[in-house]
Amino acid sequence: MTDNAVYDCPMAWCTNSFARRSELTAHLSDHPTESEAVDCPTCGRTFDGYAGLGVHFRATGHRPDLERETQRRLIGLLLGDGCVSAQPDGKMHQFVLCLVNQEFLKWLDEQLGWFSTGVAQSLSPDESAATSGLEKATDDPDNYQAVYRLTSHTHPFCDRLRRRFYPNGEKTLPSDLSLTPEMARMWYVSDGGLGHNYSTSGSATVRIHSVTYDLESMADLFHEQGFNPVIGQDLLRFNESDADALLEWMGSAPPGFEHKWERASSAAATYGER
């Protein structure tokens, strides 16, 4: 990293910074570029890909406020698999979500519009398997697939999320949080699913899994909305009519996660992202 740098590479996976814009421009040629033109949502200027728009945001501060529904969507995903990683002092934060469900990430990319920098493969199946000590994904193909990453542009709202969810460096459940249907829907696609007992009980069981949050505090969020989850081992369980009501309250399934709403299916999906 260059001393006294003021121009950071906008690509989320790159940590290079430069003292001159010309140096950053030359550096960006080393990165794959997007062919699709993107417009600044504030001034309308057009750029050849996300990197150019990111440089423009950093130079001008032309980042508009996020719409309320987008904020709720990000909070819900942050409750699940999303993250806002720590940054050096003075650097603005960004939102990152890694999943194997590429269809959902592409849908999310479209929903986020200018705020997203796109979807890219983060790990190959073999690289995913290597994180668990396996040599090849084919040794356990059901559990090791390609992992894809969606990264946002840096934004003040991400700074606020970082302070709110990571007050001591570790992700925690904010004490002032009140769930909305969209927050719950995004949380559910990350950490939830239908239980195994549909075929025997005739009614879906919904589960939301967590090893991060205090389960009593999680349950309180749903109590406030009129639901009565049962606390299990590292999960909340919504039984019978409560599960049906929760699925209705959250709204329709986003692309890629229809199976988590298929209450009439004879083979219910287990909890956990797929």
Phi and psi in degrees as a GROMACS rama.xvg file:
@    title "Ramachandran Plot"
@    xaxis  label "Phi"
@    yaxis  label "Psi"
@TYPE xy
-75.7286  139.661  THR-2
-63.6125  144.919  ASP-3
58.0216  31.2997  ASN-4
-68.9075  143.423  ALA-5
-127.041  -12.7163  VAL-6
-114.514  109.581  TYR-7
-92.3351  143.162  ASP-8
-62.8565  129.418  CYS-9
-78.1091  -8.28244  PRO-10
-74.8947  130.13  MET-11
-61.6432  -29.8146  ALA-12
-89.2642  -0.311537  TRP-13
-111.991  135.149  CYS-14
-108.244  9.94893  THR-15
-73.2224  143.672  ASN-16
-134.975  156.053  SER-17
-140.45  151.759  PHE-18
-82.4237  -21.3441  ALA-19
-126.608  143.709  ARG-20
-62.2735  -35.1556  ARG-21
-62.6917  -35.5801  SER-22
-67.5454  -40.1443  GLU-23
-63.7707  -42.5076  LEU-24
-60.0468  -43.4446  THR-25
-64.781  -38.8485  ALA-26
-64.1423  -38.1594  HIS-27
-62.5883  -21.8106  LEU-28
-66.606  -16.6265  SER-29
-78.7048  -15.996  ASP-30
-96.9172  147.693  HIS-31
-60.0925  139.317  PRO-32
-110.819  154.247  THR-33
-85.0712  136.732  GLU-34
-80.7638  -21.2497  SER-35
-79.203  131.071  GLU-36
-72.4165  143.493  ALA-37
-128.485  145.44  VAL-38
-105.996  143.995  ASP-39
-67.8383  126.646  CYS-40
-71.9605  -10.4082  PRO-41
-97.6527  -49.6602  THR-42
-106.719  -12.1646  CYS-43
83.877  -1.15364  GLY-44
-64.9772  140.941  ARG-45
-99.8489  139.866  THR-46
-129.853  152.989  PHE-47
-88.4685  74.1711  ASP-48
106.414  172.715  GLY-49
-67.777  -33.3513  TYR-50
-62.6853  -45.3109  ALA-51
-63.27  -39.3961  GLY-52
-65.086  -38.0191  LEU-53
-63.4779  -41.4182  GLY-54
-61.944  -41.8992  VAL-55
-62.7317  -43.0777  HIS-56
-59.6389  -43.6157  PHE-57
-67.3337  -35.4938  ARG-58
-78.8908  -31.7856  ALA-59
-112.7  -20.0406  THR-60
70.9323  25.4325  GLY-61
-79.5247  25.9952  HIS-62
-78.5869  116.201  ARG-63
-76.0656  165.854  PRO-64
-65.0149  148.43  ASP-65
-80.8213  143.806  LEU-66
-63.6328  151.996  GLU-67
-57.9347  -41.0107  ARG-68
-66.5392  -34.7426  GLU-69
-64.9014  -41.722  THR-70
-59.5355  -44.2028  GLN-71
-64.8484  -38.3766  ARG-72
-63.4755  -43.6124  ARG-73
-66.2039  -39.8871  LEU-74
-62.2589  -43.3316  ILE-75
-61.6333  -42.7629  GLY-76
-68.6175  -33.0501  LEU-77
-69.4589  -31.0625  LEU-78
-61.434  -28.3908  LEU-79
-100.27  -114.657  GLY-80
-88.5963  -9.82784  ASP-81
-69.1651  161.457  GLY-82
-149.125  155.656  CYS-83
-124.313  98.6279  VAL-84
-72.7221  154.767  SER-85
-63.8674  145.259  ALA-86
-127.195  154.968  GLN-87
-58.2614  154.704  PRO-88
-53.174  133.853  ASP-89
93.0979  -15.0495  GLY-90
-92.6097  137.655  LYS-91
-76.3133  152.283  MET-92
-92.2959  164.418  HIS-93
-140.308  158.157  GLN-94
-93.7009  138.601  PHE-95
-133.661  136.286  VAL-96
-135.055  124.092  LEU-97
-116.355  125.805  CYS-98
-145.785  162.572  LEU-99
-85.4265  -13.494  VAL-100
-84.9167  87.807  ASN-101
-66.2595  -35.0124  GLN-102
-60.5376  -45.0439  GLU-103
-63.9754  -43.0936  PHE-104
-63.5722  -36.866  LEU-105
-66.6849  -39.0731  LYS-106
-62.3371  -45.3761  TRP-107
-62.2624  -40.0737  LEU-108
-56.9039  -42.8736  ASP-109
-66.8548  -39.2297  GLU-110
-66.7171  -36.3806  GLN-111
-78.9282  -20.7549  LEU-112
60.0724  -131.288  GLY-113
-59.9561  -24.3055  TRP-114
-68.4505  -27.4043  PHE-115
-88.9673  145.291  SER-116
-98.1678  8.12231  THR-117
105.576  178.47  GLY-118
-115.512  132.222  VAL-119
-138.363  153.679  ALA-120
-71.2498  129.703  GLN-121
-97.2456  -40.5593  SER-122
-138.266  139.658  LEU-123
-76.1063  165.796  SER-124
-54.9297  -41.5646  PRO-125
-67.6607  -38.3096  ASP-126
-66.346  -37.5371  GLU-127
-62.5188  -42.5505  SER-128
-65.4464  -35.476  ALA-129
-63.8664  -26.781  ALA-130
-65.1239  -18.9301  THR-131
-109.239  13.1205  SER-132
87.8196  7.66967  GLY-133
-91.6034  149.556  LEU-134
-78.918  -38.0849  GLU-135
-135.227  145.813  LYS-136
-64.0914  -27.8284  ALA-137
-65.4509  -14.6979  THR-138
-68.2958  -22.9855  ASP-139
-156.248  68.7592  ASP-140
-64.6169  -24.8464  PRO-141
-70.2278  -25.7905  ASP-142
-107.28  -12.1263  ASN-143
-125.581  105.642  TYR-144
-126.777  174.672  GLN-145
-63.8591  141.722  ALA-146
-109.477  133.876  VAL-147
-114.577  152.028  TYR-148
-127.178  131.599  ARG-149
-109.614  130.651  LEU-150
-126.111  140.074  THR-151
-91.7637  167.418  SER-152
-69.3285  157.818  HIS-153
-64.938  147.936  THR-154
-161.853  146.086  HIS-155
-58.0024  -30.5467  PRO-156
-63.7165  -34.4718  PHE-157
-67.3674  -34.2862  CYS-158
-60.5645  -43.0244  ASP-159
-66.5547  -38.5703  ARG-160
-62.3879  -40.831  LEU-161
-61.2948  -45.0053  ARG-162
-66.8091  -35.4666  ARG-163
-78.0064  -40.8744  ARG-164
-94.1762  -18.5063  PHE-165
-128.137  54.48  TYR-166
-62.3469  -26.9369  PRO-167
-120.548  18.5731  ASN-168
96.0165  -23.0837  GLY-169
-107.265  144.951  GLU-170
-66.0325  130.517  LYS-171
-134.484  161.926  THR-172
-82.6813  117.892  LEU-173
-61.025  136.552  PRO-174
-72.7068  -19.8052  SER-175
-98.7208  12.9349  ASP-176
-77.6201  137.854  LEU-177
-127.079  121.115  SER-178
-70.0705  141.586  LEU-179
-113.163  165.762  THR-180
-56.5632  -39.5395  PRO-181
-69.2126  -39.5107  GLU-182
-59.044  -47.1191  MET-183
-65.1585  -39.0448  ALA-184
-61.6749  -44.8201  ARG-185
-70.6684  -35.3422  MET-186
-63.5341  -42.8479  TRP-187
-64.4263  -41.3062  TYR-188
-66.4073  -27.4912  VAL-189
-78.6814  -48.8177  SER-190
-122.244  7.36971  ASP-191
-119.485  -177.346  GLY-192
170.623  174.469  GLY-193
-84.3989  141.765  LEU-194
-76.8032  178.923  GLY-195
-81.1885  -13.1211  HIS-196
-91.8228  12.465  ASN-197
-58.2698  -47.5188  TYR-198
-66.8075  -23.6698  SER-199
-98.2423  -30.6547  THR-200
-99.9805  -17.8699  SER-201
80.2311  3.61891  GLY-202
-143.061  144.978  SER-203
-71.0291  145.572  ALA-204
-112.122  126.569  THR-205
-100.744  136.712  VAL-206
-126.814  140.275  ARG-207
-124.061  121.189  ILE-208
-99.1994  142.707  HIS-209
-159.413  133.396  SER-210
-110.455  5.26797  VAL-211
-101.226  -42.4966  THR-212
-99.8795  158.522  TYR-213
-68.6607  122.979  ASP-214
-67.0123  -32.6252  LEU-215
-63.2197  -41.7394  GLU-216
-67.6303  -38.2969  SER-217
-59.8975  -46.5486  MET-218
-62.0032  -38.3993  ALA-219
-59.9632  -34.7808  ASP-220
-60.4716  -37.4274  LEU-221
-83.1334  -31.1113  PHE-222
-58.462  -39.8965  HIS-223
-62.3578  -22.6008  GLU-224
-100.646  9.31194  GLN-225
91.7252  10.4544  GLY-226
-102.11  159.61  PHE-227
-130.684  72.4141  ASN-228
-69.5792  150.907  PRO-229
-98.2023  133.108  VAL-230
-84.389  122.827  ILE-231
-114.393  -159.582  GLY-232
-81.3521  107.669  GLN-233
61.6361  27.8735  ASP-234
-160.155  160.881  LEU-235
-107.199  141.054  LEU-236
-122.696  130.938  ARG-237
-110.827  117.109  PHE-238
-97.4698  147.926  ASN-239
46.8481  -122.945  GLU-240
-63.2192  -29.1598  SER-241
-63.2764  -37.6926  ASP-242
-67.0108  -43.6487  ALA-243
-61.2507  -43.5544  ASP-244
-64.7433  -37.6886  ALA-245
-64.9545  -45.3369  LEU-246
-61.5552  -39.3094  LEU-247
-66.6088  -41.7986  GLU-248
-64.2497  -39.2733  TRP-249
-70.6814  -26.1905  MET-250
99.2818  -172.187  GLY-251
-71.9505  159.402  SER-252
-71.3715  136.417  ALA-253
-75.2221  157.466  PRO-254
-53.6529  136.342  PRO-255
96.6011  -16.1761  GLY-256
-126.45  26.7938  PHE-257
-59.3746  -32.2305  GLU-258
-63.4108  -21.5146  HIS-259
-81.9566  -2.769  LYS-260
-115.264  1.55922  TRP-261
-82.7304  76.8828  GLU-262
-67.7609  -23.2302  ARG-263
-89.6219  4.22647  ALA-264
-75.1601  142.421  SER-265
-80.8835  -10.8314  SER-266
-126.268  87.457  ALA-267
-69.3849  146.653  ALA-268
-82.4557  146.568  ALA-269
-77.216  163.512  THR-270
-70.0625  159.521  TYR-271
112.807  147.812  GLY-272
-70.0907  138.975  GLU-273
